[in-house]
Amino acid sequence: MRWESDVPLDSLARYRIGGPVQRLCRPESLEALRKGLREASDTGYKILGTGANVLISDRGLDCSVLVLKGELDYVRVENGAIEAGAAARLPALAGTARRLALRGFHFLEAVPGTIGGGLRMNAGSRDDWLWHCAEWAQLMTPEGELVRMSPAEVAPSYRHVDVPDDWVFVAARFSAPKGEIAAIKEAHMSFRERKVRDQVYELPSIGSTWKNPPAPYPAAWLIVNEVG
Ligand SMILES: Cc1cc2nc3c(=O)[nH]c(=O)nc-3n(C[C@H](O)[C@H](O)[C@H](O)COP(=O)(O)OP(=O)(O)OC[C@H]3O[C@@H](n4cnc5c(N)ncnc54)[C@H](O)[C@@H]3O)c2cc1C
């Protein structure tokens, strides 16, 4: 495995903040990932997607970082469902679902990030999230074993899944009933238009900075607004 040393992380994070990481590698296949995880076992490791939801210290990270690429970046249609590698982008999944007229993927329009990061964060809105559309995800354990998990097993909730921190998402399969193509297209386009209008894309950010507290508390933005 080719490791790069003292890699500045600011250019790999959408906040454009982050000191150097001791060592970083970019595995392009399952076998390379397995090797990378084995070689990183002495330092510990973190997986980085597109860095659209991380805040990294200026002091950097005292561990290894792995960024998935290559063969792990694919979106393909299999028997009406969508299979995607963890390095593929969420907008590519949204676009494929839109073209297939699959219902319930509109909330992924204009959400930056990878499938892996999206599965880990259970990306989406307050009510719709990625795991609603997933049949299963495949993960690699630190020992290099491949494990398939269903939504029931990961118990997804708002921005959370019950998956060990050091397990790596490598792929997933998504499906939904078909809808009427014009209505699906309209749902995607209007969601995208609203999101791009209301959210900051041209400046460094991670989208929503605050996580909404559980009911009965109001949404985070209302609380922040109240504080002034
Ligand atoms: C403009 C903007 C708008 C946004 N809008 C939304 C939104 O509407 N809804 C929403 O939920 N989020 C939103 N976000 C946040 C972000 O897009 C999501 O959280 C996205 O899922 C992050 O994906 P990523 O690949 O960049 O993950 P990263 O930020 O790189 O990583 C996030 C976490 O996932 C882990 N991770 C990454 N890949 C893997 C993997 N393969 N296996 C295991 N763990 C992994 C990382 O270790 C880290 O803990 C927005 C961000 C921006 C900048």
Ligand as a Chemical Component Dictionary entry (heavy atoms), coordinates in Angstrom:
data_LIG
# 
_chem_comp.id                   LIG 
_chem_comp.type                 NON-POLYMER 
_chem_comp.pdbx_formal_charge   0 
_chem_comp.three_letter_code    LIG 
# 
loop_
_chem_comp_atom.comp_id 
_chem_comp_atom.atom_id 
_chem_comp_atom.alt_atom_id 
_chem_comp_atom.type_symbol 
_chem_comp_atom.charge 
_chem_comp_atom.model_Cartn_x 
_chem_comp_atom.model_Cartn_y 
_chem_comp_atom.model_Cartn_z 
_chem_comp_atom.pdbx_ordinal 
LIG C1  C1  C 0 -23.574 22.471 1.270  1  
LIG C2  C2  C 0 -23.824 21.240 2.090  2  
LIG C3  C3  C 0 -25.109 20.732 2.203  3  
LIG C4  C4  C 0 -25.351 19.588 2.977  4  
LIG N1  N1  N 0 -26.632 19.120 3.079  5  
LIG C5  C5  C 0 -26.871 18.008 3.813  6  
LIG C6  C6  C 0 -28.204 17.478 3.930  7  
LIG O1  O1  O 0 -29.172 17.985 3.365  8  
LIG N2  N2  N 0 -28.375 16.361 4.686  9  
LIG C7  C7  C 0 -27.327 15.741 5.322  10 
LIG O2  O2  O 0 -27.543 14.718 5.988  11 
LIG N3  N3  N 0 -26.074 16.222 5.221  12 
LIG C8  C8  C 0 -25.817 17.325 4.487  13 
LIG N4  N4  N 0 -24.547 17.812 4.401  14 
LIG C9  C9  C 0 -23.464 17.091 5.076  15 
LIG C10 C10 C 0 -22.813 16.013 4.185  16 
LIG O3  O3  O 0 -23.146 16.255 2.840  17 
LIG C11 C11 C 0 -23.264 14.599 4.570  18 
LIG O4  O4  O 0 -23.070 14.332 5.943  19 
LIG C12 C12 C 0 -22.520 13.527 3.756  20 
LIG O5  O5  O 0 -23.084 12.275 4.057  21 
LIG C13 C13 C 0 -21.022 13.501 4.082  22 
LIG O6  O6  O 0 -20.412 12.593 3.201  23 
LIG P1  P1  P 0 -18.830 12.578 3.013  24 
LIG O7  O7  O 0 -18.492 11.496 2.055  25 
LIG O8  O8  O 0 -18.314 13.926 2.687  26 
LIG O9  O9  O 0 -18.365 12.154 4.476  27 
LIG P2  P2  P 0 -17.198 12.786 5.359  28 
LIG O10 O10 O 0 -17.585 14.170 5.758  29 
LIG O11 O11 O 0 -15.886 12.608 4.686  30 
LIG O12 O12 O 0 -17.272 11.832 6.629  31 
LIG C14 C14 C 0 -18.373 11.897 7.506  32 
LIG C15 C15 C 0 -18.277 10.716 8.486  33 
LIG O13 O13 O 0 -18.478 9.504  7.773  34 
LIG C16 C16 C 0 -17.362 8.631  7.959  35 
LIG N5  N5  N 0 -17.168 7.906  6.699  36 
LIG C17 C17 C 0 -16.955 8.417  5.457  37 
LIG N6  N6  N 0 -16.880 7.423  4.552  38 
LIG C18 C18 C 0 -17.033 6.264  5.243  39 
LIG C19 C19 C 0 -17.045 4.882  4.875  40 
LIG N7  N7  N 0 -16.875 4.478  3.606  41 
LIG N8  N8  N 0 -17.232 3.958  5.854  42 
LIG C20 C20 C 0 -17.385 4.332  7.153  43 
LIG N9  N9  N 0 -17.384 5.614  7.563  44 
LIG C21 C21 C 0 -17.213 6.572  6.610  45 
LIG C22 C22 C 0 -16.191 9.549  8.296  46 
LIG O14 O14 O 0 -15.188 8.847  9.020  47 
LIG C23 C23 C 0 -16.896 10.595 9.145  48 
LIG O15 O15 O 0 -17.098 10.107 10.454 49 
LIG C24 C24 C 0 -24.276 18.950 3.639  50 
LIG C25 C25 C 0 -22.969 19.455 3.499  51 
LIG C26 C26 C 0 -22.737 20.582 2.733  52 
LIG C27 C27 C 0 -21.327 21.090 2.595  53 
# 
loop_
_chem_comp_bond.comp_id 
_chem_comp_bond.atom_id_1 
_chem_comp_bond.atom_id_2 
_chem_comp_bond.value_order 
_chem_comp_bond.pdbx_ordinal 
LIG C1  C2  SING 1  
LIG C2  C3  SING 2  
LIG C2  C26 DOUB 3  
LIG C3  C4  DOUB 4  
LIG C4  N1  SING 5  
LIG C4  C24 SING 6  
LIG N1  C5  DOUB 7  
LIG C5  C6  SING 8  
LIG C5  C8  SING 9  
LIG C6  O1  DOUB 10 
LIG C6  N2  SING 11 
LIG N2  C7  SING 12 
LIG C7  O2  DOUB 13 
LIG C7  N3  SING 14 
LIG N3  C8  DOUB 15 
LIG C8  N4  SING 16 
LIG N4  C9  SING 17 
LIG N4  C24 SING 18 
LIG C9  C10 SING 19 
LIG C10 O3  SING 20 
LIG C10 C11 SING 21 
LIG C11 O4  SING 22 
LIG C11 C12 SING 23 
LIG C12 O5  SING 24 
LIG C12 C13 SING 25 
LIG C13 O6  SING 26 
LIG O6  P1  SING 27 
LIG P1  O7  DOUB 28 
LIG P1  O8  SING 29 
LIG P1  O9  SING 30 
LIG O9  P2  SING 31 
LIG P2  O10 DOUB 32 
LIG P2  O11 SING 33 
LIG P2  O12 SING 34 
LIG O12 C14 SING 35 
LIG C14 C15 SING 36 
LIG C15 O13 SING 37 
LIG C15 C23 SING 38 
LIG O13 C16 SING 39 
LIG C16 N5  SING 40 
LIG C16 C22 SING 41 
LIG N5  C17 SING 42 
LIG N5  C21 SING 43 
LIG C17 N6  DOUB 44 
LIG N6  C18 SING 45 
LIG C18 C19 SING 46 
LIG C18 C21 DOUB 47 
LIG C19 N7  SING 48 
LIG C19 N8  DOUB 49 
LIG N8  C20 SING 50 
LIG C20 N9  DOUB 51 
LIG N9  C21 SING 52 
LIG C22 O14 SING 53 
LIG C22 C23 SING 54 
LIG C23 O15 SING 55 
LIG C24 C25 DOUB 56 
LIG C25 C26 SING 57 
LIG C26 C27 SING 58 
# 
